[in-house]
Amino acid sequence: MKKDSLEQDLRALIALRNKLSGLHYSDSAYDEVEDAMMEAEDAFNEKHGHYLESKLHKIHEAHFPGQEVLLPTAYMASYYNDSVIEEGGYELPMDEGILVDWESAGQSTRRAKLVLVPAPLRFMLFDGEALQMLWSIENEEVYHVPQSNGEH
């Protein structure tokens, strides 16, 4: 797996998503941009899907058992804001991603969002209180255990 290629392809897909989100349905370019984005999503899933799905399976098994693993692009936000703090980075979307039932030892099941974020590529969990990294391509063999009740 070429990490740079994966990151570049994700950034290109984000650029298309951001462009589409800035257009109105009535805009003459909307259909063209939407088609390009759907083709880019298909290409991304075909090229990187197996690798990312293997990571998602491990995350789901550990924290969201019994919940279906979706295509990697399903975990993307509909829009990513450029970071005002870190050049080339993005502000993390707090209300985007896939809704999951997070099972934490000794805690009741909680609703949370699992989202794919670039720069570096990682899967983040937002439970309404905190944003926590579950996995990052920078250290791809390490899976983090999210903490509940603000314990990070």
Order of alpha helices (4+ residues) and beta strands (2+ residues): alpha-alpha-beta-beta-beta-beta-beta-beta
